[in-house]
Amino acid sequence: MGVTKTDLFTEKQNELASVAKVFAHPARIAIIEYLLQSNTCFNGHLVEELGLAQATISQHLKELKNSGIIQGTIEGVSVSYCINSQRWAEIKLRFNLFFEEFTPPSDYDTCC
């Protein structure tokens, strides 16, 4: 397995790639979609909703939480998760700026 040479890239490039990696799993996308619709939930609800094992859900929640996309609060023996609105806005802005860097010329049909 090769080593990623992140030092060859800018902080912005590394950050965007890191966030893109978090979004690169359909279970995480499903979790995010569920949280966006419900505004909050308990881990147990995700198990019921997505049909994945508790351990699998927990692993994906950990990745999402480590990236700052979601945040959780302990309520008794359960944890309630929601979208971290500040981080969400930051990620949205970064991706919007990235996609807006390309403006095709008016006569652009193919690149080759």
Steps between C-alpha positions, in 0.01 A plus 500: 500500500639840405549796725299814430732796477264757645789744549508545121155660512357814650308499827186585300551203267562260789196626691270468199629147430455404865139618505431336163623171649245527778223551242628204294293231671129447430425416864641836608297677234189318626578602859551862396176501299312358799648763731423779253135390489453436870731772642595257780483131580622228728743236383234231545271675254772481235532125549126461445486748212802378301493132587871488575661343805553715809879462470493612137288805579730588789806477277347735241379740769855513636637596157235769458561634849879501458460712186276741690203445268286376788499558872350298780369551849461232762144450624497230764637186340439628146674755282300745293667608176438798274669688218762748618357803320819707517716221354231419241503860375880496483505176298226625271696820432823309429331267252307784336821696449671191362223427248473865399865502393395347168319723257479345155533733200183553301626276216603219735353170377781259569840535653680278251 
